[in-house]
Amino acid sequence: MIYPFEQFNVNISCLGNHELDRGIEHAELMLAETSCPWILSNLFQKDHDMRPIAGVDKWKVLEH
């Protein structure tokens, strides 16, 4: 699904439940293959200083 996703030229995306269907580690690998930033502000990893899961940002500012 990465190729079709990339064809939409997404500026930013929010991590959802289906990105986590195969686990956090798999999500990290898949997100690394995309060209847009990912955000999530309501699901954190206790063992990673309470950072959002899968290494995404809590927020992002885009200027257009």
PDB file of N, CA, C and O in Angstrom, chain B, residues numbered from 101:
ATOM      1  N   MET B 101       0.805  -1.208   0.000  1.00  0.00           N
ATOM      2  CA  MET B 101       0.000   0.000   0.000  1.00  0.00           C
ATOM      3  C   MET B 101       0.845   1.268   0.000  1.00  0.00           C
ATOM      4  O   MET B 101       0.305   2.365  -0.142  1.00  0.00           O
ATOM      5  N   ILE B 102       2.141   1.140   0.154  1.00  0.00           N
ATOM      6  CA  ILE B 102       2.984   2.334   0.185  1.00  0.00           C
ATOM      7  C   ILE B 102       3.005   3.028  -1.169  1.00  0.00           C
ATOM      8  O   ILE B 102       2.909   4.253  -1.235  1.00  0.00           O
ATOM      9  N   TYR B 103       3.129   2.265  -2.249  1.00  0.00           N
ATOM     10  CA  TYR B 103       3.173   2.883  -3.574  1.00  0.00           C
ATOM     11  C   TYR B 103       1.911   3.705  -3.855  1.00  0.00           C
ATOM     12  O   TYR B 103       2.036   4.863  -4.252  1.00  0.00           O
ATOM     13  N   PRO B 104       0.703   3.163  -3.669  1.00  0.00           N
ATOM     14  CA  PRO B 104      -0.486   4.002  -3.911  1.00  0.00           C
ATOM     15  C   PRO B 104      -0.543   5.211  -2.979  1.00  0.00           C
ATOM     16  O   PRO B 104      -0.936   6.300  -3.397  1.00  0.00           O
ATOM     17  N   PHE B 105      -0.156   5.024  -1.732  1.00  0.00           N
ATOM     18  CA  PHE B 105      -0.151   6.129  -0.771  1.00  0.00           C
ATOM     19  C   PHE B 105       0.761   7.254  -1.261  1.00  0.00           C
ATOM     20  O   PHE B 105       0.386   8.426  -1.217  1.00  0.00           O
ATOM     21  N   GLU B 106       1.934   6.902  -1.717  1.00  0.00           N
ATOM     22  CA  GLU B 106       2.890   7.894  -2.197  1.00  0.00           C
ATOM     23  C   GLU B 106       2.392   8.636  -3.433  1.00  0.00           C
ATOM     24  O   GLU B 106       2.787   9.780  -3.655  1.00  0.00           O
ATOM     25  N   GLN B 107       1.545   8.024  -4.231  1.00  0.00           N
ATOM     26  CA  GLN B 107       1.026   8.662  -5.444  1.00  0.00           C
ATOM     27  C   GLN B 107       0.094   9.821  -5.123  1.00  0.00           C
ATOM     28  O   GLN B 107      -0.153  10.662  -5.987  1.00  0.00           O
ATOM     29  N   PHE B 108      -0.428   9.887  -3.905  1.00  0.00           N
ATOM     30  CA  PHE B 108      -1.322  10.973  -3.506  1.00  0.00           C
ATOM     31  C   PHE B 108      -0.572  12.225  -3.057  1.00  0.00           C
ATOM     32  O   PHE B 108      -1.188  13.263  -2.817  1.00  0.00           O
ATOM     33  N   ASN B 109       0.764  12.134  -2.942  1.00  0.00           N
ATOM     34  CA  ASN B 109       1.568  13.282  -2.501  1.00  0.00           C
ATOM     35  C   ASN B 109       1.037  13.889  -1.207  1.00  0.00           C
ATOM     36  O   ASN B 109       0.807  15.095  -1.121  1.00  0.00           O
ATOM     37  N   VAL B 110       0.850  13.052  -0.222  1.00  0.00           N
ATOM     38  CA  VAL B 110       0.328  13.468   1.081  1.00  0.00           C
ATOM     39  C   VAL B 110       1.325  14.393   1.769  1.00  0.00           C
ATOM     40  O   VAL B 110       2.523  14.112   1.783  1.00  0.00           O
ATOM     41  N   ASN B 111       0.836  15.498   2.341  1.00  0.00           N
ATOM     42  CA  ASN B 111       1.703  16.442   3.040  1.00  0.00           C
ATOM     43  C   ASN B 111       1.999  16.007   4.469  1.00  0.00           C
ATOM     44  O   ASN B 111       3.097  16.234   4.978  1.00  0.00           O
ATOM     45  N   ILE B 112       1.023  15.384   5.113  1.00  0.00           N
ATOM     46  CA  ILE B 112       1.166  14.907   6.485  1.00  0.00           C
ATOM     47  C   ILE B 112       0.092  13.848   6.716  1.00  0.00           C
ATOM     48  O   ILE B 112      -0.974  13.890   6.102  1.00  0.00           O
ATOM     49  N   SER B 113       0.378  12.906   7.599  1.00  0.00           N
ATOM     50  CA  SER B 113      -0.596  11.851   7.856  1.00  0.00           C
ATOM     51  C   SER B 113      -0.632  11.537   9.345  1.00  0.00           C
ATOM     52  O   SER B 113       0.369  11.683  10.047  1.00  0.00           O
ATOM     53  N   CYS B 114      -1.779  11.111   9.811  1.00  0.00           N
ATOM     54  CA  CYS B 114      -1.969  10.740  11.204  1.00  0.00           C
ATOM     55  C   CYS B 114      -1.979   9.216  11.312  1.00  0.00           C
ATOM     56  O   CYS B 114      -2.684   8.537  10.565  1.00  0.00           O
ATOM     57  N   LEU B 115      -1.206   8.698  12.228  1.00  0.00           N
ATOM     58  CA  LEU B 115      -1.143   7.261  12.456  1.00  0.00           C
ATOM     59  C   LEU B 115      -2.492   6.765  12.958  1.00  0.00           C
ATOM     60  O   LEU B 115      -3.061   7.332  13.891  1.00  0.00           O
ATOM     61  N   GLY B 116      -2.996   5.718  12.342  1.00  0.00           N
ATOM     62  CA  GLY B 116      -4.284   5.150  12.740  1.00  0.00           C
ATOM     63  C   GLY B 116      -4.154   3.706  13.176  1.00  0.00           C
ATOM     64  O   GLY B 116      -3.059   3.144  13.186  1.00  0.00           O
ATOM     65  N   ASN B 117      -5.262   3.118  13.532  1.00  0.00           N
ATOM     66  CA  ASN B 117      -5.220   1.756  14.060  1.00  0.00           C
ATOM     67  C   ASN B 117      -4.736   0.731  13.038  1.00  0.00           C
ATOM     68  O   ASN B 117      -4.088  -0.240  13.426  1.00  0.00           O
ATOM     69  N   HIS B 118      -5.019   0.904  11.771  1.00  0.00           N
ATOM     70  CA  HIS B 118      -4.617  -0.108  10.790  1.00  0.00           C
ATOM     71  C   HIS B 118      -3.118  -0.098  10.507  1.00  0.00           C
ATOM     72  O   HIS B 118      -2.567  -1.113  10.082  1.00  0.00           O
ATOM     73  N   GLU B 119      -2.454   1.028  10.734  1.00  0.00           N
ATOM     74  CA  GLU B 119      -0.996   1.036  10.603  1.00  0.00           C
ATOM     75  C   GLU B 119      -0.350   0.172  11.682  1.00  0.00           C
ATOM     76  O   GLU B 119       0.807  -0.229  11.552  1.00  0.00           O
ATOM     77  N   LEU B 120      -1.094  -0.111  12.740  1.00  0.00           N
ATOM     78  CA  LEU B 120      -0.564  -0.901  13.854  1.00  0.00           C
ATOM     79  C   LEU B 120      -1.056  -2.345  13.855  1.00  0.00           C
ATOM     80  O   LEU B 120      -0.788  -3.091  14.797  1.00  0.00           O
ATOM     81  N   ASP B 121      -1.765  -2.739  12.816  1.00  0.00           N
ATOM     82  CA  ASP B 121      -2.305  -4.103  12.760  1.00  0.00           C
ATOM     83  C   ASP B 121      -1.237  -5.181  12.920  1.00  0.00           C
ATOM     84  O   ASP B 121      -1.502  -6.237  13.494  1.00  0.00           O
ATOM     85  N   ARG B 122      -0.037  -4.921  12.417  1.00  0.00           N
ATOM     86  CA  ARG B 122       1.042  -5.918  12.461  1.00  0.00           C
ATOM     87  C   ARG B 122       2.114  -5.565  13.489  1.00  0.00           C
ATOM     88  O   ARG B 122       3.208  -6.130  13.467  1.00  0.00           O
ATOM     89  N   GLY B 123       1.803  -4.638  14.383  1.00  0.00           N
ATOM     90  CA  GLY B 123       2.713  -4.282  15.467  1.00  0.00           C
ATOM     91  C   GLY B 123       3.448  -2.975  15.233  1.00  0.00           C
ATOM     92  O   GLY B 123       3.521  -2.464  14.115  1.00  0.00           O
ATOM     93  N   ILE B 124       3.992  -2.451  16.327  1.00  0.00           N
ATOM     94  CA  ILE B 124       4.690  -1.163  16.281  1.00  0.00           C
ATOM     95  C   ILE B 124       5.951  -1.247  15.428  1.00  0.00           C
ATOM     96  O   ILE B 124       6.232  -0.342  14.642  1.00  0.00           O
ATOM     97  N   GLU B 125       6.707  -2.327  15.580  1.00  0.00           N
ATOM     98  CA  GLU B 125       7.957  -2.450  14.822  1.00  0.00           C
ATOM     99  C   GLU B 125       7.699  -2.462  13.322  1.00  0.00           C
ATOM    100  O   GLU B 125       8.438  -1.840  12.560  1.00  0.00           O
ATOM    101  N   HIS B 126       6.659  -3.164  12.896  1.00  0.00           N
ATOM    102  CA  HIS B 126       6.314  -3.198  11.469  1.00  0.00           C
ATOM    103  C   HIS B 126       5.859  -1.818  11.005  1.00  0.00           C
ATOM    104  O   HIS B 126       6.201  -1.389   9.902  1.00  0.00           O
ATOM    105  N   ALA B 127       5.100  -1.130  11.828  1.00  0.00           N
ATOM    106  CA  ALA B 127       4.649   0.218  11.479  1.00  0.00           C
ATOM    107  C   ALA B 127       5.848   1.144  11.273  1.00  0.00           C
ATOM    108  O   ALA B 127       5.867   1.937  10.332  1.00  0.00           O
ATOM    109  N   GLU B 128       6.845   1.043  12.148  1.00  0.00           N
ATOM    110  CA  GLU B 128       8.038   1.877  12.000  1.00  0.00           C
ATOM    111  C   GLU B 128       8.725   1.633  10.657  1.00  0.00           C
ATOM    112  O   GLU B 128       9.171   2.579  10.007  1.00  0.00           O
ATOM    113  N   LEU B 129       8.811   0.387  10.247  1.00  0.00           N
ATOM    114  CA  LEU B 129       9.432   0.062   8.961  1.00  0.00           C
ATOM    115  C   LEU B 129       8.627   0.634   7.794  1.00  0.00           C
ATOM    116  O   LEU B 129       9.197   1.191   6.855  1.00  0.00           O
ATOM    117  N   MET B 130       7.321   0.496   7.855  1.00  0.00           N
ATOM    118  CA  MET B 130       6.467   0.982   6.773  1.00  0.00           C
ATOM    119  C   MET B 130       6.484   2.507   6.688  1.00  0.00           C
ATOM    120  O   MET B 130       6.566   3.069   5.596  1.00  0.00           O
ATOM    121  N   LEU B 131       6.407   3.176   7.836  1.00  0.00           N
ATOM    122  CA  LEU B 131       6.395   4.636   7.832  1.00  0.00           C
ATOM    123  C   LEU B 131       7.712   5.197   7.308  1.00  0.00           C
ATOM    124  O   LEU B 131       7.732   6.262   6.691  1.00  0.00           O
ATOM    125  N   ALA B 132       8.795   4.498   7.544  1.00  0.00           N
ATOM    126  CA  ALA B 132      10.105   4.942   7.054  1.00  0.00           C
ATOM    127  C   ALA B 132      10.171   4.940   5.527  1.00  0.00           C
ATOM    128  O   ALA B 132      11.020   5.614   4.944  1.00  0.00           O
ATOM    129  N   GLU B 133       9.294   4.196   4.885  1.00  0.00           N
ATOM    130  CA  GLU B 133       9.279   4.123   3.423  1.00  0.00           C
ATOM    131  C   GLU B 133       8.420   5.214   2.781  1.00  0.00           C
ATOM    132  O   GLU B 133       8.359   5.310   1.555  1.00  0.00           O
ATOM    133  N   THR B 134       7.765   6.026   3.586  1.00  0.00           N
ATOM    134  CA  THR B 134       6.933   7.102   3.046  1.00  0.00           C
ATOM    135  C   THR B 134       7.693   8.421   3.101  1.00  0.00           C
ATOM    136  O   THR B 134       8.673   8.554   3.833  1.00  0.00           O
ATOM    137  N   SER B 135       7.234   9.385   2.326  1.00  0.00           N
ATOM    138  CA  SER B 135       7.940  10.666   2.252  1.00  0.00           C
ATOM    139  C   SER B 135       7.288  11.771   3.073  1.00  0.00           C
ATOM    140  O   SER B 135       7.818  12.880   3.126  1.00  0.00           O
ATOM    141  N   CYS B 136       6.163  11.505   3.710  1.00  0.00           N
ATOM    142  CA  CYS B 136       5.497  12.539   4.492  1.00  0.00           C
ATOM    143  C   CYS B 136       5.739  12.314   5.994  1.00  0.00           C
ATOM    144  O   CYS B 136       6.008  11.191   6.420  1.00  0.00           O
ATOM    145  N   PRO B 137       5.641  13.385   6.789  1.00  0.00           N
ATOM    146  CA  PRO B 137       5.727  13.210   8.233  1.00  0.00           C
ATOM    147  C   PRO B 137       4.434  12.586   8.770  1.00  0.00           C
ATOM    148  O   PRO B 137       3.360  12.752   8.192  1.00  0.00           O
ATOM    149  N   TRP B 138       4.563  11.873   9.879  1.00  0.00           N
ATOM    150  CA  TRP B 138       3.421  11.239  10.534  1.00  0.00           C
ATOM    151  C   TRP B 138       3.284  11.823  11.934  1.00  0.00           C
ATOM    152  O   TRP B 138       4.277  12.137  12.589  1.00  0.00           O
ATOM    153  N   ILE B 139       2.025  11.966  12.388  1.00  0.00           N
ATOM    154  CA  ILE B 139       1.779  12.508  13.725  1.00  0.00           C
ATOM    155  C   ILE B 139       0.821  11.603  14.496  1.00  0.00           C
ATOM    156  O   ILE B 139       0.069  10.817  13.920  1.00  0.00           O
ATOM    157  N   LEU B 140       0.877  11.742  15.805  1.00  0.00           N
ATOM    158  CA  LEU B 140      -0.034  11.039  16.707  1.00  0.00           C
ATOM    159  C   LEU B 140       0.171  11.642  18.078  1.00  0.00           C
ATOM    160  O   LEU B 140       1.309  11.766  18.530  1.00  0.00           O
ATOM    161  N   SER B 141      -0.899  12.019  18.751  1.00  0.00           N
ATOM    162  CA  SER B 141      -0.727  12.690  20.039  1.00  0.00           C
ATOM    163  C   SER B 141      -1.466  12.014  21.189  1.00  0.00           C
ATOM    164  O   SER B 141      -1.605  12.601  22.262  1.00  0.00           O
ATOM    165  N   ASN B 142      -1.936  10.797  20.981  1.00  0.00           N
ATOM    166  CA  ASN B 142      -2.698  10.193  22.070  1.00  0.00           C
ATOM    167  C   ASN B 142      -2.311   8.750  22.402  1.00  0.00           C
ATOM    168  O   ASN B 142      -3.062   8.064  23.095  1.00  0.00           O
ATOM    169  N   LEU B 143      -1.158   8.275  21.923  1.00  0.00           N
ATOM    170  CA  LEU B 143      -0.721   6.915  22.227  1.00  0.00           C
ATOM    171  C   LEU B 143       0.799   6.939  22.379  1.00  0.00           C
ATOM    172  O   LEU B 143       1.530   7.171  21.417  1.00  0.00           O
ATOM    173  N   PHE B 144       1.259   6.694  23.608  1.00  0.00           N
ATOM    174  CA  PHE B 144       2.672   6.854  23.939  1.00  0.00           C
ATOM    175  C   PHE B 144       3.289   5.549  24.413  1.00  0.00           C
ATOM    176  O   PHE B 144       2.590   4.646  24.872  1.00  0.00           O
ATOM    177  N   GLN B 145       4.603   5.463  24.298  1.00  0.00           N
ATOM    178  CA  GLN B 145       5.347   4.298  24.764  1.00  0.00           C
ATOM    179  C   GLN B 145       6.026   4.634  26.090  1.00  0.00           C
ATOM    180  O   GLN B 145       6.868   5.530  26.145  1.00  0.00           O
ATOM    181  N   LYS B 146       5.671   3.932  27.141  1.00  0.00           N
ATOM    182  CA  LYS B 146       6.274   4.173  28.455  1.00  0.00           C
ATOM    183  C   LYS B 146       7.779   3.946  28.433  1.00  0.00           C
ATOM    184  O   LYS B 146       8.522   4.672  29.093  1.00  0.00           O
ATOM    185  N   ASP B 147       8.235   2.950  27.686  1.00  0.00           N
ATOM    186  CA  ASP B 147       9.660   2.617  27.676  1.00  0.00           C
ATOM    187  C   ASP B 147      10.481   3.504  26.745  1.00  0.00           C
ATOM    188  O   ASP B 147      11.679   3.271  26.580  1.00  0.00           O
ATOM    189  N   HIS B 148       9.870   4.506  26.138  1.00  0.00           N
ATOM    190  CA  HIS B 148      10.590   5.449  25.267  1.00  0.00           C
ATOM    191  C   HIS B 148      10.299   6.889  25.684  1.00  0.00           C
ATOM    192  O   HIS B 148       9.974   7.731  24.847  1.00  0.00           O
ATOM    193  N   ASP B 149      10.416   7.161  26.967  1.00  0.00           N
ATOM    194  CA  ASP B 149      10.225   8.515  27.508  1.00  0.00           C
ATOM    195  C   ASP B 149       8.887   9.132  27.137  1.00  0.00           C
ATOM    196  O   ASP B 149       8.790  10.341  26.930  1.00  0.00           O
ATOM    197  N   MET B 150       7.862   8.306  27.053  1.00  0.00           N
ATOM    198  CA  MET B 150       6.500   8.764  26.752  1.00  0.00           C
ATOM    199  C   MET B 150       6.406   9.475  25.403  1.00  0.00           C
ATOM    200  O   MET B 150       5.625  10.414  25.248  1.00  0.00           O
ATOM    201  N   ARG B 151       7.188   9.037  24.443  1.00  0.00           N
ATOM    202  CA  ARG B 151       7.100   9.557  23.083  1.00  0.00           C
ATOM    203  C   ARG B 151       5.987   8.819  22.348  1.00  0.00           C
ATOM    204  O   ARG B 151       5.651   7.692  22.711  1.00  0.00           O
ATOM    205  N   PRO B 152       5.414   9.437  21.327  1.00  0.00           N
ATOM    206  CA  PRO B 152       4.387   8.733  20.551  1.00  0.00           C
ATOM    207  C   PRO B 152       4.947   7.429  19.961  1.00  0.00           C
ATOM    208  O   PRO B 152       6.133   7.339  19.645  1.00  0.00           O
ATOM    209  N   ILE B 153       4.092   6.446  19.823  1.00  0.00           N
ATOM    210  CA  ILE B 153       4.522   5.153  19.294  1.00  0.00           C
ATOM    211  C   ILE B 153       5.040   5.279  17.874  1.00  0.00           C
ATOM    212  O   ILE B 153       4.709   6.225  17.159  1.00  0.00           O
ATOM    213  N   ALA B 154       5.840   4.335  17.484  1.00  0.00           N
ATOM    214  CA  ALA B 154       6.401   4.215  16.130  1.00  0.00           C
ATOM    215  C   ALA B 154       7.297   5.387  15.745  1.00  0.00           C
ATOM    216  O   ALA B 154       7.585   5.577  14.563  1.00  0.00           O
ATOM    217  N   GLY B 155       7.739   6.171  16.719  1.00  0.00           N
ATOM    218  CA  GLY B 155       8.669   7.248  16.429  1.00  0.00           C
ATOM    219  C   GLY B 155       8.090   8.435  15.684  1.00  0.00           C
ATOM    220  O   GLY B 155       8.837   9.222  15.103  1.00  0.00           O
ATOM    221  N   VAL B 156       6.772   8.578  15.690  1.00  0.00           N
ATOM    222  CA  VAL B 156       6.152   9.708  14.989  1.00  0.00           C
ATOM    223  C   VAL B 156       6.179  10.949  15.878  1.00  0.00           C
ATOM    224  O   VAL B 156       6.494  10.862  17.065  1.00  0.00           O
ATOM    225  N   ASP B 157       5.848  12.100  15.301  1.00  0.00           N
ATOM    226  CA  ASP B 157       5.809  13.362  16.041  1.00  0.00           C
ATOM    227  C   ASP B 157       4.472  13.546  16.742  1.00  0.00           C
ATOM    228  O   ASP B 157       3.456  12.999  16.314  1.00  0.00           O
ATOM    229  N   LYS B 158       4.479  14.330  17.834  1.00  0.00           N
ATOM    230  CA  LYS B 158       3.221  14.683  18.508  1.00  0.00           C
ATOM    231  C   LYS B 158       2.441  15.687  17.671  1.00  0.00           C
ATOM    232  O   LYS B 158       1.211  15.652  17.626  1.00  0.00           O
ATOM    233  N   TRP B 159       3.164  16.578  17.011  1.00  0.00           N
ATOM    234  CA  TRP B 159       2.537  17.607  16.185  1.00  0.00           C
ATOM    235  C   TRP B 159       3.548  18.071  15.153  1.00  0.00           C
ATOM    236  O   TRP B 159       4.741  17.787  15.255  1.00  0.00           O
ATOM    237  N   LYS B 160       3.051  18.785  14.165  1.00  0.00           N
ATOM    238  CA  LYS B 160       3.909  19.290  13.084  1.00  0.00           C
ATOM    239  C   LYS B 160       3.229  20.516  12.496  1.00  0.00           C
ATOM    240  O   LYS B 160       2.013  20.522  12.307  1.00  0.00           O
ATOM    241  N   VAL B 161       3.993  21.534  12.212  1.00  0.00           N
ATOM    242  CA  VAL B 161       3.476  22.742  11.573  1.00  0.00           C
ATOM    243  C   VAL B 161       3.941  22.737  10.122  1.00  0.00           C
ATOM    244  O   VAL B 161       5.135  22.621   9.845  1.00  0.00           O
ATOM    245  N   LEU B 162       2.999  22.861   9.209  1.00  0.00           N
ATOM    246  CA  LEU B 162       3.322  22.945   7.784  1.00  0.00           C
ATOM    247  C   LEU B 162       2.892  24.312   7.281  1.00  0.00           C
ATOM    248  O   LEU B 162       1.782  24.768   7.556  1.00  0.00           O
ATOM    249  N   GLU B 163       3.766  24.946   6.555  1.00  0.00           N
ATOM    250  CA  GLU B 163       3.418  26.218   5.938  1.00  0.00           C
ATOM    251  C   GLU B 163       3.184  26.003   4.458  1.00  0.00           C
ATOM    252  O   GLU B 163       3.968  25.334   3.783  1.00  0.00           O
ATOM    253  N   HIS B 164       2.100  26.574   3.958  1.00  0.00           N
ATOM    254  CA  HIS B 164       1.771  26.456   2.531  1.00  0.00           C
ATOM    255  C   HIS B 164       1.686  27.810   1.907  1.00  0.00           C
ATOM    256  O   HIS B 164       1.420  27.922   0.711  1.00  0.00           O
TER     257      HIS B 164
END
